[in-house]
């Protein structure tokens, strides 16, 4: 791949990343407002936390008050905001690559922040799930209230991905230092 085509590809990836951020947060809100979008017999759209909570409720958001739905949107968006932060750093990384900045301390910094954001996303998803389940079932009769907590295979994959990205960021940081030293000798 030539430098010009790599720069163009990086620009496209930066744009796609921005679209992904907006779509992810918008879809989460939309699924709370139109829960049939997340239903398995419908579109099957949704994100882990929202999808798990809606299926625990049997998809019955209609029985919730407006403030509970709003709280559900907020609580389920917290982990997604952490992920969006990571995607923002990924977008900045692609923009740096588009400018030909392959070995700079900024690219290593953005790469590291992507890894950290993915790890924080997993942690916040784990913390927000029981909070969200209590929030959504607080008005239910005794015996029908829920506290849910789950660890899934994608959780472990995301943590492995976060660790891998963090290691790659450290390697990139080392490569930046070597590149900087090589430039001083030339």
Protein Blocks (a to p, Z undefined) as FASTA:
>chain_A
ZZklmmmmmmmmmmmmmmmmmmmmmmmmmmmmmmmlmpmklnopacfklmmmmmmnnopa
klpcfklmmmmmmmmmmmmmmmmmmmmmmmmmmmmmmnopabcfklmmmmmmmmmmmmmm
mmmmmmmmmmmmmmmmmmpcehiaccdddddfklmmmmmmmmmmmmmmmmmmmmmmmmmm
mmmmZZ
